[in-house]
Amino acid sequence: MNRYVNIGIITLGIIVSLVAVATFTMNQHGNTKMNEIYTFPAPEERVIASFGLNETNPDRTVFLENPNLMDSFIIASEADIQPYHYPDGPVIGFGKEGNGSVAVMIDETWEVNQSVVNTIYDRLSSRGKTFNIKSVPCKFIRMSFLKSDIAKDTMP
């Protein structure tokens, strides 16, 4: 075969592969809406406190129906709770749960201080008001740090 024919076949194969990958990874309806990442519900014994999680809270529905709003809220709230991040405070993680609530992960070795939990929620609640959210659905969950085996992770 001619060298140009081989190059053409290889190029065509690459293009077809890229189109196939793009087709399979796109949302079926072409909708660019962010998909909600559902997490396993935290076992009740790990929940330190929760706020605004009742089914009648309209703000929970707002977050469920507008994941981009929830993402914006979480990004904006990071600075508000930064003083409480580990090692200066008990917060080891912050994000969203699949049920339309914000999740604040608390170091499991931390001795629970309800006034600190309330202060962190008050900061989230204040930020929520700037988003027209009156009752931020939030759960404080006791978690442990992930431990990795550095030697194992760096081995080829």
N, C-alpha and C positions, 0 to 999 in steps of 0.2 A: 504494500500500500504506500501511497504517497505520504510524505511527512506532513503535508498540510491537511490531508484527510484525517490523519491520526490526531493532530492538534484540534481539528474541528470536532471530532467525536469526543475527545476528552473535555473540551470546553462545553459542548452540549450536555454531557453527563453532569458536569459541575452545576450548570444552570438548572437542569431538571432537579438535581438534589436540593439545591437552595430553595427552589419553588416548593418542593414537597415539604421541606422542613418548615418553611414559613406558613404553609397551608395548615399543617398539623398543629402548629403552636398558636395560631390565631384563635381568638374567640369565635365560636361558630357563627355568630350573628354579626361579626365585624365590629362589635361594640368594644370601645376602648376602656370601658369601666373596669376599675381595679377589682380583682377578685378578692373576696374576704378570705383570710387565712383562718381556718377554724382550728382551735386548739382543744385539747382535752380539758374538760372542766376540772378545776382544782379540787382535790378531795377536801371535804368540809373541814377535816382536822387541820388542814394547811391554811385555811382562810382565817386571817387575823381580824379583818373588819371588811364590811362592804357598805356601800352607799348608793342609793338610787337604782337598785337592781330590780325593784318590783316591776311587774309586767305593765302596770298602768303609767309608768314614767314615760311621758312623750319624748323626752330627750334621748332615751335609749333607742326608740324607733328612729329618731333623726340620725343617730350614728349608724344604725343598721342599714338605713336606706341611702346614706351618703358617706361611704367609706373614705372618700377624699377629704371630706370635712373632718372626719375623725383623725386621719393622717395629719392634716394641718394642725388640729388641736394638739396632738401628741408632740409634734415638732415644736410648736410654740410653748408647750408646757415644760419642755426639757430644762430651759433656763430657770423656770420657777422652782423646780425641785432639785436643781443642781447642788445646793448646799447640803442636801441630805443623801447624796450619792456616797457609796463606799469609797474610801475608808473613813471619810468624815461623818458618815451617817449610815443608816441601815439599808438604803435602797441599792440593790444590786442589778435591777432591771426595771424597764418601764416600756410598756407597749399596749397592744390591744388584744382582746379576746374575741373569739368568733361570735359571741352573743351580744355584741354592741356595747361592751363595757371596756373601760381602761383597766389594765392590770399593772399594779405596782408590786414588784417582787422584792421581798424583804429578806435579808440574811437570816437564815434559820438559827444562827448562834446568838442573834441579838435578843436581849431581854425586852419583851414587848413593853413599850411605853405608849399608852393610849393618847397622851397629849401630843406626842410627836406624830403619830398616825393622823390625829385630827388636824394638826398644823399642816401636814403635807396635803391632806384632802382640802383644807381651806384654800391653799394656794392653787390647787387644781380647780376648785370651785370658782375662785376669782377669775382665773383664766377662762373658764367656761362662760362666764357672764359676757366676756368680750366676743364670744361666738354665739351669743343669745341662747346659751344652754343654762337653764336654771338649776338643774340637778344632774351633775355629771355622774353617770353610772360608773362606779369604780369598785375594784376589789383589791384588797391588800393580801398577798399570798406569801407564805413562808416558803423559801426556796433555799437550796444549797448551791454553792459554787460548782461550776463544772471543773472537774479535775482531768487533766490530760497527762499522758505519759510522754514527756518531752523527748526522751530518748527514742521511744517507739515512733513518735510522730515525725522525727527528723531522719529516721532510717530510710535508705532508698528502697 
